[in-house]
Amino acid sequence: MFPQLTTGAINRILNGEDVANAVIQILGCKKIPGAGNDRYRLLISDGVTGCPFAMLGTQLNHMVANKELEKFTIVRVDKCVCNQVQVDRKVIILLNLTVLVPGNEVNEKLGNPVNSSTGAATTGATTNTPAVNGVPKTGYANQNAVSVPDSSMINGSAPSVHPINTLTPYQNRWTIKARVTSKTPLRTYSNSRGEGKVFSVNLLDESGEIKATGFNDTADKYYNMMEVNKVYYISKATLKTANQRFSTVKNDYEITFNNDTTIALCEESSSSIPMLQYDFVPINQIEQVEKDSNIDVIGVCKSCSDLQTFVARTSNKEMTKRDIKLVDRSNTEVNLTLWGKEAESFDGSLNPVVAVKGARVSDFNGKSLSVTMSSSMQINPDIKEAHVLKGWFEREGCNMDAQSISAKGGSTSMGGQWKTFAQAVTEQLGMGDKPDYYVNKATIVMLRKENCMYMACPGEECNKKVIDMNNGIYRCEKCNREYSEFKWRLLLSVSVADFTENQWVTCFQEAAEAILGVNAQELGAYKETDEERYNEILTDANFKSYIFKLRTKMETFNEESRLKTTVVNVTPIDHVTYIKKIISDIKQMEQEI
């Protein structure tokens, strides 16, 4: 016995009605050619009415590829929208489906459906409002679009406002009324297609939120116009499937501004639109969150590090960061990294409450968080959660020892798991598809002096080796330029040992300078003018111990595979911290005995 189809569901959906969990049958599927993602048109039936104008959401294309939507399949519609694409035609877009009975088990058409020739509803008024099916959302699913007051007309006419949670790429005409909750700096980028500019904003209304991005001309046009906390009417922009890796908002789609986009400041009162919405994850639950996810978090700043300045290896640009420790009422602690101006201006001396929307989760340091360009951070926000948290911390939290989910396994603030070299071999670290990272206290037993330095391109973004033309000119093949000078770069091969094994590791510029105690330019000058001092510096580095953070990965070169281990970071031993780590390890061993 097959599930009963929801008779009349198609006409009800076409009329803008919510039909929760409608059961329908797939009678056909046709691929529509075009650029970008494949699109599929479906013929669906509720047993009485057939609709040949149903579209499958592109996020469900895998169901076609997996042959889950074969002819005669019975499905439950968990979510759909209905859009008017022409005066006399509507399209049902299926956004979420559950297969109830595969087509090869049904093998027949149920009922005697009559196709709707236009897709227009047989009863009820025509409306441009998308009807959201299956998932009620703040009362918008079956409401008509709201007319904008005359004071905020766009192009001389009052548009209809659509809730953000009803937007899909299948709609041609829509206008949203939304508040800007965050805005990234205007930045430049360079890729294979050339250079450009980009910025993005997060937009919020009563129904949900969405990310919007402007590139190049539209970035110049709208960046200064859009201000955080102000409300705008936005229309004629492009909707596409969101890249969740680069988005901190919970929406399947995102907006891209184009040359036709219209943005107008909302002049009337907008108190109904919230300022910022959070969905906080308790700190003790972050361990279960997948790496690279974006979450909302709130906590009291229990402590913070000094501002750190360093040169990024990939861009060769100077960067600043600050690590702070957040704790919440679960008495669990996590590291949060701030960057740039936020790191420079942050003051943790009074234990402020910090709320972050869209913090990036990392497993680089046990489990830790980072504020990205798309994140929004508030200090002592005027919300209930912040007041409760501050009261808890002042009453009892400040005197409690919190359990940290960062620096797991007794790792240092450098991050990573503590491993001996013997454990690294036994556990086959570096043999997988991705590199492995670990922390080790080791002693330098030998430095390879040969080829430990090279003459590099002086270009700001380039560290490639230059060719000495023997006439005072140095040529960089990568930049295809010739220079009258060069810069020294270190590439130091070092044998380090712990109490179990020894390991050859490679140290690049920053790590090598930390070990040698001089920068590359000074060492290069000694190499050319004072060879005795040069050799002395390299010799003195032997038999000194450090905390190393190591990256290990199997690499193939000239058809030969070998395990390559590089130093990510090296720091002098903080003996107090290291002794605490040893005591913690001993206590853990006692518990396991």
C-alpha positions in Angstrom: 0.0 0.0 0.0 1.5 3.3 -1.1 1.2 6.6 0.9 -1.8 8.6 -0.1 -1.1 11.7 -2.2 -2.1 15.0 -0.8 -5.1 15.8 -3.1 -5.3 19.5 -4.1 -1.9 20.3 -2.7 -0.6 21.7 -6.0 -3.4 24.2 -6.5 -3.1 25.3 -2.8 0.6 25.9 -3.2 0.0 27.8 -6.4 -2.5 30.0 -4.5 0.2 30.9 -1.9 -1.0 28.5 0.8 1.2 26.6 3.2 0.8 22.9 2.7 3.0 21.2 5.3 4.5 17.8 4.3 2.6 17.5 1.0 2.9 14.0 -0.6 3.3 14.1 -4.3 4.4 11.9 -7.2 7.2 12.6 -9.7 6.0 11.8 -13.2 9.0 13.2 -15.2 12.4 14.9 -14.9 14.1 17.0 -17.7 17.5 18.6 -17.6 17.5 22.3 -18.7 20.7 23.2 -20.6 22.5 26.4 -19.5 25.7 27.8 -17.9 26.6 27.1 -14.3 24.8 24.5 -12.2 22.5 22.0 -14.0 18.8 22.7 -13.5 16.0 20.2 -13.7 12.3 20.7 -14.5 10.0 18.2 -12.9 6.4 17.1 -13.8 4.7 16.5 -10.5 1.2 15.3 -9.5 -1.0 15.3 -6.4 -3.3 12.7 -8.0 -5.7 15.3 -9.3 -3.6 18.1 -10.7 -0.3 17.9 -12.5 2.2 20.7 -12.6 4.8 20.7 -15.5 6.3 23.9 -14.2 8.2 22.6 -11.1 11.9 23.2 -10.7 14.3 21.3 -8.5 16.5 23.4 -6.2 20.1 23.1 -7.4 21.2 21.9 -3.9 19.1 18.7 -4.7 20.8 17.9 -8.0 22.5 15.0 -6.3 19.1 13.3 -6.0 18.9 13.2 -9.8 22.5 12.0 -10.1 21.8 9.2 -7.5 18.6 8.3 -9.4 16.4 9.0 -6.4 13.8 11.0 -8.4 13.0 8.4 -11.1 9.6 8.4 -12.8 6.7 7.4 -10.4 8.7 8.2 -7.2 6.6 9.3 -4.3 8.1 12.1 -2.2 7.2 14.4 0.7 7.7 18.1 0.1 9.5 19.4 3.2 10.1 22.9 1.7 9.2 24.7 -1.5 8.4 28.2 -2.8 6.0 29.4 -5.5 7.1 32.3 -7.7 5.3 34.1 -10.4 7.6 34.3 -13.5 5.0 35.7 -15.9 1.6 37.3 -15.7 -0.1 34.0 -16.3 2.5 31.5 -15.0 3.8 30.4 -11.7 6.6 28.0 -10.9 6.9 25.7 -7.9 10.5 25.4 -6.7 11.2 22.2 -4.6 13.9 23.0 -2.1 13.8 20.0 0.2 12.4 16.5 -0.5 12.2 13.2 1.3 11.8 10.1 -0.9 9.0 7.9 0.5 8.7 5.2 -2.1 11.2 4.7 -5.0 9.7 4.8 -8.5 10.7 1.2 -9.4 8.5 0.0 -6.5 5.5 2.1 -7.5 5.8 1.6 -11.3 2.5 3.4 -12.1 0.8 6.8 -12.1 -1.4 7.3 -9.2 -4.8 8.9 -9.8 -5.8 10.7 -13.0 -4.1 14.1 -12.8 -4.9 16.9 -15.3 -2.0 19.2 -16.1 -2.3 22.9 -15.4 -1.4 24.4 -18.8 -0.1 27.7 -17.3 0.8 26.9 -13.7 -1.6 29.7 -12.7 -3.8 29.1 -9.7 -7.4 28.2 -10.5 -8.7 30.2 -7.5 -7.5 33.1 -5.5 -5.8 36.4 -6.3 -2.5 36.6 -8.2 0.4 37.7 -6.1 4.2 38.1 -6.5 4.8 36.8 -3.0 6.9 33.6 -2.7 5.0 31.0 -0.7 7.3 29.0 1.6 6.0 25.5 2.1 6.6 23.0 4.9 8.6 25.1 7.3 6.7 28.0 9.0 8.9 31.1 9.3 7.8 33.9 11.5 4.4 34.2 9.9 5.7 35.2 6.4 5.0 32.1 4.5 1.4 32.9 3.6 1.4 36.7 3.8 1.3 39.1 0.9 4.4 41.2 0.2 4.3 44.4 2.3 4.0 47.7 0.4 6.7 50.2 1.1 5.6 53.6 2.4 5.8 56.5 -0.1 8.7 58.1 1.8 11.0 55.3 0.6 9.9 54.8 -3.0 12.5 53.3 -5.3 12.5 54.7 -8.9 9.3 56.5 -8.2 7.1 53.5 -7.2 6.5 51.7 -4.0 8.0 48.2 -4.3 6.8 45.1 -2.5 9.0 43.9 0.3 9.9 40.3 0.5 11.2 38.6 3.7 14.8 37.5 3.4 14.0 33.9 4.1 11.8 33.6 1.0 14.5 34.7 -1.5 15.7 32.1 -4.0 17.7 32.4 -7.3 14.5 31.5 -9.2 12.9 34.9 -8.4 13.3 37.8 -10.9 11.8 40.6 -9.0 12.2 41.2 -5.3 12.9 43.9 -2.8 14.1 43.4 0.7 14.1 45.8 3.7 17.1 44.9 5.8 19.5 46.2 8.4 23.2 46.1 7.9 24.6 44.3 10.9 28.2 44.1 9.8 30.5 45.4 7.0 33.9 44.2 6.1 36.7 46.6 5.1 37.1 47.4 1.4 40.0 45.2 0.3 41.9 44.5 -2.9 42.6 41.1 -4.3 44.6 39.5 -7.1 43.9 36.3 -9.0 44.3 34.7 -12.4 41.7 37.1 -13.8 43.4 40.2 -12.5 43.1 42.6 -9.6 39.9 43.8 -8.0 38.1 45.2 -5.0 35.6 43.5 -2.8 33.5 44.1 0.4 30.6 42.4 2.0 27.8 43.1 4.4 25.4 41.0 6.5 21.8 41.9 6.1 19.0 41.2 8.7 15.2 41.4 8.8 12.6 39.9 11.0 12.7 36.6 9.0 16.4 35.9 8.8 19.7 37.1 7.5 21.8 37.0 4.3 25.2 38.0 3.1 25.7 40.5 0.2 28.9 41.2 -1.7 30.0 44.0 -4.0 32.9 43.7 -6.4 35.0 46.4 -8.2 32.6 49.2 -9.5 29.8 48.1 -7.2 32.2 48.0 -4.3 33.3 51.6 -5.0 29.7 52.6 -5.5 28.1 51.1 -2.4 30.9 50.8 0.2 30.6 54.3 1.7 26.8 54.4 1.2 26.1 51.4 3.4 26.5 51.9 7.1 26.3 49.4 10.0 22.9 49.5 11.9 21.1 51.4 9.2 18.2 50.0 7.2 18.0 49.9 3.4 15.7 48.8 0.6 17.7 46.6 -1.8 16.5 45.3 -5.2 17.7 44.1 -8.6 20.7 42.2 -7.2 21.8 38.6 -8.1 21.1 35.6 -5.9 23.2 32.5 -5.9 24.0 29.5 -3.8 26.1 30.6 -0.8 29.7 29.4 -0.2 29.3 28.4 3.4 33.1 28.4 3.9 33.2 32.2 3.5 29.8 33.1 5.0 29.0 33.5 8.7 25.2 33.7 8.2 22.7 30.8 8.1 21.3 31.1 4.6 21.5 28.8 1.6 21.8 31.8 -0.7 23.8 35.0 -0.9 23.4 38.3 -2.8 25.8 39.8 -5.2 25.4 43.5 -6.1 25.5 44.3 -9.9 25.3 47.4 -12.1 21.5 47.3 -12.0 21.2 47.0 -8.2 19.2 49.7 -6.4 19.9 50.5 -2.8 17.9 53.2 -0.9 18.2 54.3 2.7 15.0 53.6 4.6 13.9 56.9 6.1 10.9 55.8 8.2 11.0 54.0 11.6 12.5 50.5 11.4 12.2 49.5 15.1 10.6 46.2 14.0 13.9 45.0 12.4 16.2 43.6 15.1 19.7 45.0 15.5 21.6 41.7 15.6 20.6 38.1 16.2 22.8 35.6 17.9 22.5 31.8 18.2 25.1 31.2 20.9 26.9 27.9 21.2 28.0 27.1 24.8 31.8 26.8 25.0 31.7 23.3 26.3 29.9 22.2 23.1 32.5 23.7 20.7 34.5 20.5 20.8 31.6 18.8 18.9 31.6 21.5 16.2 33.3 20.7 12.9 36.5 22.5 11.8 36.0 25.6 9.7 32.4 26.0 10.9 31.1 29.5 11.8 29.4 29.9 15.2 28.1 32.6 17.6 29.9 32.6 20.9 29.7 34.7 24.1 32.1 34.6 27.0 33.9 36.7 29.6 37.5 37.6 28.7 39.4 35.9 31.5 42.8 36.9 30.2 44.5 38.2 27.1 48.0 38.1 25.6 50.1 41.0 24.5 49.8 42.3 21.0 51.9 40.2 18.6 53.3 41.5 15.3 54.7 39.2 12.6 55.2 38.9 8.9 52.8 36.6 7.1 54.7 34.0 5.2 52.4 33.9 2.2 51.9 37.6 1.6 55.1 38.9 3.3 53.0 41.6 5.0 53.1 42.7 8.6 50.2 41.5 10.6 49.0 41.9 14.2 47.0 39.6 16.4 46.0 39.1 20.1 44.8 35.9 21.8 42.2 36.1 24.5 40.7 33.4 26.7 36.9 33.3 26.9 35.0 31.5 29.7 31.3 31.0 30.1 28.9 29.5 32.8 29.9 26.0 31.7 33.2 26.9 33.3 34.9 26.0 30.0 37.6 28.1 28.4 38.5 28.6 24.7 41.1 30.7 22.9 39.8 33.4 20.6 42.2 35.2 18.2 41.6 38.8 17.2 43.3 40.4 14.2 44.3 43.9 13.0 42.6 46.9 14.5 40.4 44.8 16.7 43.5 43.2 18.2 45.2 46.6 18.7 42.2 48.3 20.3 41.1 45.4 22.6 41.4 46.0 26.3 40.8 43.0 28.5 41.9 44.5 31.8 38.3 44.8 33.2 37.2 41.3 32.0 34.7 42.5 29.5 32.0 40.2 28.0 32.8 39.5 24.4 30.1 38.4 21.9 31.1 37.2 18.4 28.8 36.4 15.5 30.4 34.1 13.0 33.6 33.1 14.8 35.6 30.5 12.8 36.3 27.2 14.5 39.7 25.7 14.2 41.3 22.5 15.5 44.8 24.0 15.1 45.1 24.5 18.9 42.8 21.8 20.3 39.6 23.7 19.5 40.0 27.4 19.1 38.2 30.3 17.6 39.2 33.2 15.3 37.5 36.5 14.4 37.4 36.7 10.6 36.7 39.7 8.3 33.0 38.5 8.1 32.6 38.2 11.9 30.9 40.8 14.1 32.3 41.4 17.6 30.6 43.3 20.4 32.2 44.3 23.7 29.8 44.3 26.7 26.7 44.1 24.5 23.4 45.2 26.1 21.7 41.8 25.9 20.4 39.4 28.6 23.0 36.8 28.0 25.8 39.3 28.6 24.4 40.6 31.8 23.8 37.1 33.2 27.3 36.0 32.3 28.9 39.1 33.8 27.1 38.5 37.1 28.1 34.9 37.2 31.8 35.8 36.6 31.9 38.5 39.3 30.2 36.2 41.9 32.0 32.9 41.3 33.5 32.5 37.9 36.5 34.6 38.6 37.7 32.3 41.4 37.1 29.0 39.5 39.7 27.0 37.5 38.2 26.6 34.1 38.7 23.6 31.8 40.2 24.6 28.5 39.3 23.0 25.2 42.2 24.8 23.6 45.7 23.5 23.9 44.3 20.0 24.4 46.5 17.2 25.6 48.8 19.5 27.5 49.9 21.5 24.4 51.5 24.9 24.7 49.9 28.1 23.6 51.5 27.3 20.2 48.7 24.7 19.7 48.8 21.1 18.6 49.1 17.8 20.4 52.3 16.9 22.3 54.1 14.0 20.6 57.5 12.4 21.0 59.3 11.7 17.8 58.8 8.0 18.5 55.1 8.5 18.8 55.1 10.4 15.5 56.6 7.4 13.8 54.4 4.9 15.5 51.2 6.8 14.7 52.4 7.4 11.1 51.9 11.1 11.3 52.1 12.8 7.9 51.2 9.7 5.9 47.6 10.8 5.3 46.1 13.1 2.6 46.5 16.1 4.9 49.6 17.3 6.9 49.7 16.5 10.6 50.9 19.0 13.3 52.4 18.3 16.7 54.4 19.9 19.5 57.7 18.6 20.8 60.4 19.7 23.3 63.6 18.9 21.5 67.3 19.8 21.5 69.3 20.9 18.5 72.1 18.4 17.9 73.4 19.5 14.5 72.9 22.3 11.9 73.7 21.8 8.3 75.8 24.9 7.3 75.8 24.2 3.6 73.2 26.1 1.6 71.6 27.4 4.8 71.1 30.8 3.1 70.3 32.1 -0.4 70.0 35.3 -2.2 66.3 36.1 -2.7 64.2 38.5 -4.8 63.8 41.9 -3.0 60.2 42.2 -4.2 57.7 42.6 -1.5 55.6 39.6 -2.5 58.4 37.4 -3.7 61.0 35.2 -1.9 62.3 33.3 -4.9 66.0 32.7 -5.4 67.7 35.2 -7.8 70.3 34.6 -10.4 73.6 36.5 -9.9 74.5 38.0 -13.3 78.0 38.8 -12.0 77.7 42.4 -13.0 75.9 43.8 -9.9 72.5 42.8 -11.3 70.3 40.0 -9.9 67.5 38.5 -11.9 64.3 37.0 -10.6 62.7 34.5 -13.0 59.4 34.6 -11.2 59.0 38.3 -11.4 60.8 38.5 -14.7 62.7 41.5 -13.4 66.3 42.5 -12.7 67.4 44.2 -9.5 70.5 46.0 -8.3 70.2 44.3 -4.8 68.8 41.2 -3.1 67.7 40.1 0.3 69.0 37.2 2.3 66.6 34.3 3.1 67.3 31.5 5.5 66.6 27.8 4.8 68.1 25.9 7.7 68.2 22.1 7.9 68.5 21.0 11.6 68.7 17.7 13.4 66.7 17.8 16.6 66.3 15.1 19.2 64.1 14.3 22.2 64.5 11.3 24.6 63.1 8.9 22.1 64.4 9.7 18.6 66.0 12.4 16.4 64.5 14.1 13.4 65.7 16.3 10.6 63.5 19.4 10.2 63.5 22.4 7.9 63.4 25.9 9.4 62.3 28.8 7.2 63.1 32.5 7.8 61.3 33.3 11.1 62.0 30.0 12.8 65.7 30.0 11.7 66.1 33.6 13.0 64.7 32.6 16.4 67.1 29.7 16.6 70.2 31.6 15.5 69.4 34.8 17.4 70.2 37.1 14.5 68.1 38.1 11.4 69.0 36.9 7.9 70.4 40.2 6.8 72.9 40.4 9.7 74.0 36.8 9.1 74.4 37.4 5.4 76.6 40.4 6.2 78.8 38.2 8.5 79.0 35.5 5.8 80.4 38.1 3.3 82.7 40.1 5.7 83.4 38.0 8.8 83.3 34.3 8.2 84.6 33.5 11.7 81.6 35.3 13.3 79.3 33.6 10.8 80.5 30.1 11.8 80.4 31.0 15.5 76.7 31.9 15.3 75.9 28.6 13.6 78.0 26.6 16.1 76.5 28.3 19.2 73.0 27.3 18.2 73.8 23.6 18.9 72.7 21.8 22.0 70.0 24.4 22.9 66.4 23.2 23.7 63.2 24.7 22.4 59.5 24.0 22.1 58.9 23.2 18.4 55.6 23.1 16.6 56.1 20.8 13.6 54.3 20.1 10.4 54.9 16.7 8.8 53.7 15.5 5.4 54.7 12.9 2.8 55.8 14.7 -0.3 56.8 13.4 -3.7 59.6 14.9 -5.9 61.1 13.4 -9.0 59.1 10.2 -8.3 60.7 9.9 -4.9 58.5 10.1 -1.8 59.9 11.2 1.5 58.5 12.5 4.8 59.2 16.2 5.1 59.0 17.9 8.5 59.1 21.7 8.8 59.1 24.0 11.8 55.9 26.0 12.0 57.0 27.9 15.2 59.8 27.7 17.7 59.8 29.3 21.2 62.1 29.2 24.2 61.0 26.9 27.0 58.8 28.5 29.6 59.9 26.2 32.4 56.9 27.0 34.7 54.4 26.1 31.9 56.4 23.0 30.9 56.6 21.7 34.5 52.8 22.2 34.8 52.5 20.1 31.6 54.6 17.3 33.1 52.6 17.3 36.3 49.4 17.1 34.3 50.8 14.2 32.3 51.8 12.4 35.5 48.4 12.8 37.0 46.8 11.5 33.8 49.1 8.5 33.8 48.1 7.8 37.4 44.5 7.7 36.5 45.1 5.3 33.6 47.1 2.8 35.8 
